[in-house]
Amino acid sequence: MTKDAEKFVESKLLEYRSELECILNGGDISQYNYCEFIHNGSIYEVHDKNYENRFKIALALWYMSDGIDVEFLTVTLLNEEIKYLENSLCGGTSRTLFLLLMKLYEYKKPSFRKLFKRARNANMDCFFECDIDVLKKSSKRLSNWRMDDWDYIFELLNDEISQKIFKNMEKSKE
């Protein structure tokens, strides 16, 4: 990863941390709750209006929450992500689900077993992919965003300004 790309990713994560701190200081959490909408008028394309918002906060929870108590927020957002996956007509899992489950796993509380089970049973894909052993391996691999390389850059390019910044970084390399 280039130094510019690394600075870009770090700046986005810091932006998400700022958003996380706002939530923890009594900010409105409704924009992170599951909110179903029909995409293009097709009942087969049900989406979650707030998925991207939850993903950003999940990134902040996983990578930028050292020293802050985020347990309650992690549980809250995980419940919302599970609702989304339970209602998804096509099944699937999400990066958000993995980040939140890995964060929850760090607490090692037996009381969270029901929530892990609910996540795993959200749909068929989750059942096969949300295994504790998979989470353990993923948490080691994803413990440092710099190791995940370009995947994060493309996931963080969800807005026009970020896309322009990234294109300029690419042009400057040439």
Stockholm file with secondary structure:
# STOCKHOLM 1.0

chainA/1-174         MTKDAEKFVESKLLEYRSELECILNGGDISQYNYCEFIHNGSIYEVHDKNYENRFKIALALWYMSDGIDVEFLTVTLLNEEIKYLENSLCGGTSRTLFLLLMKLYEYKKPSFRKLFKRARNANMDCFFECDIDVLKKSSKRLSNWRMDDWDYIFELLNDEISQKIFKNMEKSKE
#=GR chainA/1-174 SS CCHHHHHHHHHHHHHHHHHHHHHHTTCCCGGGSCCEEEGGGCTTCEEETTHHHHHHHHHHHHHSCTTSCCHHHHHHHHHHHHHHHHHCTTCCCCHHHHHHHHHHHHHCCGGGHHHHHHHHTSSHHHHHHCCHHHHHHHHHHTSSGGGGTHHHHHHHCCSHHHHHHHHHHHHHHC
#=GC SS_cons         CCHHHHHHHHHHHHHHHHHHHHHHTTCCCGGGSCCEEEGGGCTTCEEETTHHHHHHHHHHHHHSCTTSCCHHHHHHHHHHHHHHHHHCTTCCCCHHHHHHHHHHHHHCCGGGHHHHHHHHTSSHHHHHHCCHHHHHHHHHHTSSGGGGTHHHHHHHCCSHHHHHHHHHHHHHHC
//
